[in-house]
């Protein structure tokens, strides 16, 4: 034990004597370790946040099509439904004994490039995102009138809207979309940022979607017919169709039974998708970018380890006399080898510990900003299984890398170290 302690003390004193060179090497290594761990944490937490774009919803019901297509337009407001669901079907889903709540969604209109979502006011109470977080209002209140709207945080910020402003919606999207200019909406609420598609959405009631299309047919205004905004409430504003339905069940154990019931619904062909499964499938399509980030961080770590080898090898010429004196004082070749391996392993271990600490500091500093703007909730926690694997791999490779200069020192002859070089 004394021999090992003496060897450790000797390795520490030798490292302190070369603190500037080793300090620079340690800095490069800890930055590469921090990058590796930060990318792994960002990857894992981004995936978790991605799968929580809609939280607490057990099923998404839509017309029979591709599950990914249904997920994209119902959750991320990307694309559109080729077919819609009849209102009677939406009511039948809501009335099923297993259903705790349901939210029929109506999509298709837009406002200056942002999607418009028709949804009941219950949406602001039951919809969850992230870690089952409720929607919160930064200003104003939910809509109650037909021509009132609630804006997502990004819509309000980018377009400069505030509570009390008036806006008009556009039928569809794109260059040739037609505007519902005769039926303006008043902004009555602005939501807090969520980092989800909610931020990029203009919310109105289902009745509002029907109201702005009373004098439209086939995607265009009916010639010669114009129903003023003040008269729309004289008409039946019950929706005829909806785009999709978000469903929350009384018990998660009933999810597969409810899915089978929807898939076998007799009145029209429907499909029920489990959001978590569909989100995982969608994430797998993005795996190329995920692997690219990991590959870059691994390359950075490899470069820093090569730098470790280079620094120790470069220092051998300066340390030949030191090593020769140790040999002369009785240190065997194995002790010399162990000395250099301990230096390399200690440097790598310090880089791993300091790199992890730097990663935690970055999570503390950048976590709130990422959560507010991108919905990525970084977790301040002990290393995950994947991070432990990376740390172990870096330590093992760093220790093995130190064997290269250690083996060279092992083979240095005593006479070579004592002979002056001109």
Secondary structure, 3 states (H helix, E strand, C coil): CHHHHHHHHHHHHHHHHCHHHHHHHHHHHHHHHHHHHHHHHHHHHHHHHHHCCCECCCEEEEECCCHHHHHHHHHCCCCCCCCCEEHHHHHHHHCCCCEEEEEEEECCCEECCEEEEEECCCHHHHCEECCCEECCEEEECCCCCCCEEEECHHHHHHHCCCCCCEECCEECCCCCCEECCCCCEEEEEEECCCCCHHHHEEEECHHHHHHHCCCEECCEECCCCCCCHHHHHHCCCCCCEECEEEEEECCHHHHHHHHHHHHCCCCCCEEEECHHHHHHHHHHHCHHHHHHHHHHHHHHHHHHHHHHHHHHHHHHHHHHHHHHHHHHCCCCHHHHHHHHHHHHHHHHHHHHHHHHHHHHHHHHHHHHHHHHHHCCCCCCCCCCHHHHHHHHHHHHHHHHHHHHHHHHHHCCCHHHHHCCCC
